[in-house]
Amino acid sequence: DTGVSQDPRHKITKRGQNVTFRCDPISEHNRLYWYRQTLGQGPEFLTYFQNEAQLEKSRLLSDRFSAERPKGSFSTLEIQRTEQGDSAMYLCASSLALGGRIEQFFGPGTRLTVL
Amino acid sequence: AQSVTQPDIHITVSEGASLELRCNYSYGATPYLFWYVQSPGQGLQLLLKYFSGDTLVQGIKGFEAEFKRSQSSFNLRKPSVHWSDAAEYFCAVMRSGYSTLTFGKGTMLLVSP
């Protein structure tokens, strides 16, 4: 299967701990996106990369959130000093921004629970 | 700012009956339009998309959607619903020239026997 993968699928942590999630996009895709989905809501955009460049990060929820894509392949999303309000599903998507093909393909998500 | 409205939080349809899920967007120009489906505990799967041209678009799993510019709507339809269609459906828009999706709050589809 060559779809978007995310690891871990579930993460339970205590308030104040740091967590890191990984996303592996579809191999030929040059854009990678992070979204957050809370209960009863649609996904909310956080940040995205084109290759290794982070093109939009103003929508990251606070300075506790950061993302990297160091070699233009996989990406990590880190949340420092987690709070209970960070509990959500974190979704990663990728797309091939060439020739008008802008569809985003989503991974299964990482469900974060902060106790 | 653009917004997407899915007015129905829940819809229950009998198996074999037709389905229409509503989506309205608020944006000055015509954006790109998408429908995604999310099964419990899963990520989102793209059902169909509209960029330009024919306003009736066909998607996977027998779904179709019609773009109506005058109503700023992009409603999803299926002529005969199957029990496996029970899931949450999200409408999303992307402004032309931009790369990020704005989603509605979703409509949960329940299928009764």
Interface residues (C-beta under 8 A of the other chain):
Chain A: V4 Q6 R31 Y33 Y35 G40 Q41 G42 P43 E44 F45 Y48 L55 E56 R59 L91 A93 S95 A97 G100 I102 E103 Q104 F105 F106 G107 P108 G109 R111
Chain B: V4 Y32 F34 Y36 G41 Q42 G43 L44 Q45 L46 K49 F51 F90 A92 M94 S99 T100 L101 T102 F103 G104 K105 G106
